[in-house]
Amino acid sequence: MDALDVARWQFGVTTVYHFLFVPLTIGLSVLVAILQTLWHRTGNERYLKLTKFYGKLFLINFAMGVVTGIVQEFQFGMNWSDYSRFVGDVFGAPLAIEALVAFFLESTFIGLWIFGWDRLPKRAHLASIWAAAIGTNLSAYFILAANSFMQNPVGYRINPDTGRAELTDFPAVLTNKVALITFPHTLAGSFLVAGSVVVAVGLWHVIRNRDSADAGAYRFATKFGSWVVLVASAAVLFTGDIQGKIMTDVQPMKMAAAEGLYTTESPASFSVLTVGSLDGSREVFAIKIPYLLSYLGTGDPKGTVQGINDLQAQYATQYGAGSYTPIIPVTYWSFRFMIAFGMAAGAIALLVLWSQRKGRTPSSKWLLRAGLAMPVLPLLANSFGWIFTEMGRQPWIVFGEMLTRNGVSRSVSLAEVLTSFTAFTLIYATLAVIEVKLLLRYARSGVPDVTETPPTDDTDDAERPLAFAY
C-alpha cells in the first residue's frame, strides 16, 4: 500500500459520502417548491403543512451536504496537486461559475425562504424556493460538466511547454455530450431519492397514525412521492440507455468492463451473471440475454461491441505499455447493483400506490418495512452508479491524457494521507450519526400546526423582526 492507494480510497469514501446528500437536496428542493406552489394556488392547508414538513428535512440535508462538500475542494490541493495543475485551467471556469452563480443563488434564496415566511409577500416567498431549487440544479450541471471533462476531454489543448491542459473552448466544455446526458440522468436519480424519502415518511405516518387529523396530508404525500418515483424510474432508464451508447462511443473499455466482455462480439449479449477466471482475463460461466448488450451500446441489436482484450492491445499500442483495464469485478457488479436497487425502489412505489387504490388505507407491516427501505435503495443505486463511472475510467484520471498515478501529490507521504483519511472518516461518521438522528427526529414529529399564514402581497410588515419559521 502506498500514498496513491490511500489517496484514492480517501477521495472515493468522501465523494460517495458527500453524494448521499446531493441527490436528496437536488430532488427535494423541487418537490418542496411544487408543494408550496400547490398551496399558493389552492389555499389548501395540507399543502402548507407538507411544505414546511419536508422543507425542514430538506434544510437539514442541505446543511450537511454543504459541510461535506467543502472537503472535496481541499482534496484537489492536498492529495491531487499534480492533477490540479494539469486541469486547473479547464476546471477553474465551471467550478468558479458553480460557486459564484449557482451556489450563491441557492444559498441566498434559501436564506430568504427560511426567514421570509412572515415577512415576504406570498409570491416573492414562493419565488425564493424556486430560485433556490434552480440554483441547486445549476450547481449540479456545472460540477457534472467538470467531471465530464475527465470522461471525455473537449475544448482544450495541451501546452507543450508546461504540459498543462489549457481551456480553448468553454462552450464545448459546457456542451460536452457526456455532460448533456449525465445531467438529466443524475437529476432523474435525484428525484428517485427525494420521492422515496417523501413516500417513506408519509407511509410511516399513514400506517402508524391513521386516525390523525393530518392523515389526508400523509396519504397525499405517499401518492405524490410514489408517482415521482415512478416517473423518475422511467427517466433513469431512458437517460441511462442514451448514456450507455455515448459511453460506448467515448469510453469503449468502460462498457466492456461493465459487461465483463473479454472478446469483441457482434451481436453481443448482456450477462445477468458472469463468473470469470481468477486473474480476470476470461469468462468461465455466464447467463446471458442475447442481443441486449449490442442494443445498449450501439442502438443496433446486431451491433459490434469491442472486448477488453482487444481494447487493451489497442491502448497499449496507442498510449504505451501498461494495463488499461479497470478492476472488472468492481465495474461488473456496481453496474448491476445500480440497476437492481433503482428498479427495486420503483417496484415498491407501485406497491404503495396499489395499497391505496380506491381510497384504501395501507396497513401491512411488510409494506411499511419495504417503504422504510425505499430511501436506501436509490441512494445505493446512485452510489454504485458513481463507483462504476469513476472506477470504469481507470487507470485514467483524465481519459486519454493523464493516468491516475500521475495525478497524486508527489510531496505527500503515506503517513500524511493516512492521517487525513482517518480524520475525515471519523468526522464523517460523526456527521452521519447527527444527520440520521435529526432526520428521524423531525420525520417522526409529523407535519407542524399551521397557526398563521404568510402575508399577502400588499401586507406592510416592514417593522416586524426576522423570524425563523422552523
PECOR-V808546 format. One line per field, one symbol per residue. phi: phi as a letter, one per 20 degrees, with the letter a starting at -180 (. if undefined). psi: psi as a letter, one per 20 degrees, with the letter a starting at -180 (. if undefined). burial: 1 if it has 24 or more other C-alpha atoms within 12 Angstrom, else 0. A space follows every 50 residues. Layout:
phi: ???
psi: ???
burial: ???
//
This chain:
phi: .cffffffffffffffffffegffffffffffffffffffedmfffffff fffffffffffffffffffffgffffefdcffffffdgfefgfffffgff dfffffffffffffedgdceggffffffffffffffffgfffffffffff ebfbmbbeffedmdedfdbfgfffdgffffdffffffffffffffffffg fffgffeecfeffdgffffffffgfffffffffffffffffffffffffe cfffffffemeedfcbfdeeefbcddffemdbedbbdcdgmffgffecnd gdfedfeffffgffffffdofqeddfffgffffffffgffffffffffff fffffdflmfdfcfffffffffegffffffffffffffgeffefeeecgn cbfgfeefffeeefffffffffffffffffffffgffffffffffnfffe ebdgfffdfdcfefffcefd
psi: pahgghhggghgghggghihhghhggghgghghgghggghhhjphhhggh ghghhghghghgghhgghhhhhghhhhgilhhghhgjhhghhghhghggh fgghgghghgghggijgjgqqghhhghhhhgggghghhghghghgghhhh hnprkrqpohgijqppphnghhghjphgghhhghgggghghggghhgggg gghghghhlhjqijhhghgggggghghgggghgghggghhgghhhhghgh mhhgghhhikohqpqorpqpphppprrhjkirpgqqoqoqighgghhiip ijrppqrggghggghhhgirqrpkproghggghhghhggghghhghghhg hgghijqkjqoqiphhhggghhighhghggggghghgggghiiqjphopi hpqhhiiqphiprghgghghggghggghgghgggggggggghhhhrqrpo hqqqqrhjpokhiqqqppi.
burial: 00110111111111111111111111111111111110110000111111 11111111111111111110111011011111111111111111101110 11111111111111011111111111111111111111111111111111 11111100000001111001011111111111111111111111111111 11111110100001111111111111111111111110111111111111 11111111111111111111110110000010100000001111111110 00111111101100100000000111111111111111111111111111 11101100001100001101111111111111111111111111111111 11111011100100001101100110010011001000100111011100 00110000000000000011
//
